[in-house]
Amino acid sequence: MASVLGVLLLLLVFPLVVSGAMRFAFIPFALSFEAQRRHEDDGPAGCGPLFPEPPFLSVVVPAYQEGPVIDNCLASILRSDHPHFEVVCVDDGSADDTFERMRRVADADPRVRAYRQENAGKGAALNTGIAQARGEVLVLVDADGLFRHDTLTRLLQGFRDSSIGAVCGNDRPVNLDRTLTRLLALISHVGTGLMRRALDALGCLPVVSGNLGAFRREVLEETGPLRTDTLGEDLELTWRVHRAGFQVAFAPTALVYAESPSTVSGLWRQRVRWARGLLQATGLHWDMVGRPRYGTFGLYLAFNTVTQVVAPFLQAAAFLTLAALVAVRGPGVLPDTWLGWLLGLGLITSVLLLLLAVALDRTPGDLRYLWTVVLWPIYSTAMTFVMIEAVRLELGNAENRWNKLERSGTVSVKGLLEDDDRGS
């Protein structure tokens, strides 16, 4: 009995098992999305059915203390093959040389304009840039992103019809010089590529990532500006797009490469910020959760709330119960074979999902980091306690601190700093 209970508790403790099972249920939708997208790719190249002619784009780049990375970011955007665009840079009161670097680029290229404001946060900087932008489509990005020459063009292809109000691009780590960032590069194919394909097919993609997202101007005029009082302004804005009756699409081949956290403490701070952003968005849009009025998105929000907010507390309780069982009855409650541990930790399921996700993203080269999957259970267990910490901070009305990553400027992906997009 103790052995059975121990295995059941392991299944609860390690989110890899739970999330892996759920992700398997999304596979048919991910495959149907990919089949349709590749069928569309067989046709003539263009900017998506919604735009018979290439629209004028405004790429809005908010920045705070981004001196080490802003030059490369702007240079990569300016290499875009899209014929009509501008770049609107907004420095959010940086104390380093971020604004001076922006201004030098603006002086050298008429497509770039640089503005400066007192420090007010990313949402406020984006609103400043949007107010100055002239484009029919606004592309909101982060200042550490590196773009391929076809990123903007492929992003526009996500506007499949008039129901699409916003399109989310696909992000990949650029700093692959550490074990942690290599693990994140690998598992992001599942958490980002595979899941976003499935959620797009279901019509309930919940976020247009802040490092690469395109919005039609009339949609932003209807939803209103970004909020400046949340830690997840991109998530909250996406939910407002759904509330306004528009769909959100995923463009998997519109790639941006950005820095991932390279330290455990940096990863923890980032994930806690994301979790607090989810809690804040859920509170602001609680009336959408589980409501069929909002279609599959409303139903998905109920599912997401249970799995992302409630489940971590159940998993933590199971972890403590398992620890108590081991202390009282000894290690006999745990699996006693390697196969038992692999099944209990969900690694077999997770590797199968990973292989499919890598195949869909056409990135077999990333499998050179497959050895890092042994750390996946540790990562997933830590993510359980991220939500608990986020709830604690929210209940304590903690300050909305950005805790942005310190940029290193490390670029491990070949070709991104030149006009060459072989990537990885």
C-alpha positions, 0 to 999 in steps of 0.5 A: 500500500505504501509503495502504491501511495508513494508512486501516486504521490510522485505523480502529483509531485512532479508536474512533468507527469501531469503536464505531460499527460495534458500536452499529449491531449493537445498533440492532434490540435498541434498537428492539425495546425501545422498541416494547415500552415504548411499547406498555406506555405505552399502558396505564393509568398506574401504578407497573409491573406488579410493584407493584399499589399505589404502594410506599413509596420511600426516596430515599437522597442521599449528599453530600460538599461539595455546598453549591452544589447540595443545596438544588435537588436536595432541592427537586426530589425533594420535588416528586415526584408519587409519593404515598409516599416519604421522603428520607434524606440522609447528609453524608459529613463535608463541610467546607462547609455541606452538612449545615446545608442538609440539616438545614434542609430536614429541619426544614421537611419531615417526609419528610426526615431528615438524618444525618452521618458521618465522611468514609468515601466515597460507598459508606459514605454510601449504606450508612448511608442504606440502613440508616436507610431504611424503603422497600420500594424504595430509590432511590440518587441523587447530590446534584447531580441535578435530578428531574422531578415524574414521575421516581420514578413512571417509574422504578418502571415499569421493574419489569416483573416479578419478575425485575427486581431493579434499574432504571436511570434516564436521565441528562442534562446540566444545565449546557449553558453550554460547548462541552464540556458541549454535546458531552457532552449530544449524544453521551450520547444514543448512549452512554446512551439508545441503548445502554442500550435495547439492553442491556436488551433483551438482558438484560445492562445492566451498570450502574445509574447512581449518579445514579438507580437503584432497587433492591428491598429484598430484592435489596439484602439478598441482594447485601449492602451497597455496597463501600467499596474501589472507585471504581465502587460502582454498577457493582460492585453491579449485577454482584452483582445479575446474579450473584444471578440478577436482571435489570436494566432501563432506564427511559428516561423516568425523567430526572435532570439532573446536572452534566457536567464543564465542563473537560477536566481534570475530564472526564479525572479523571472518566473515569479514575475510571470506567475504574478502577472497571471494572477493579476490578469486572472483577477482583472478578468475573472468574469471571463474564466469558464464563461462559454460567452467567450468561446473556447478561450473562456473555457480554457481560462478555467482549465488554465486556472486549475492547472497553473494556480490550484495544482501547484498547491496540491503538488506541494502538499503531495511533496510534503506528504511523500517526504513524511512517508519516507521519514516514517516508513523509509525509502520503500515507498519510492520506486526501486528501479530505474524504469520506475523512476523514469516513469514516475518522473515523467521523463519518458513521456516528456522526451517523446513530446520533446522529439515531436516538438523539435520535429515541428520546429525543424530544429534537430540541432537542438537535440545536442542538448538532450542530456540536459533533460535529466534536470527537467524534473528539478526544473518542473518541481521548482516551477511548482513553488514559483506559483506559491511564492507569487500567491504569497507576494500578491496576498501581501500586496508586494510592490510590482517590481520588474526584476528584469534580467541583467543583459550579457550580450551573449550570442551563441546562435550563428548568423544572427549578427550578420545578414545570414539566417541559418540559425540553429 
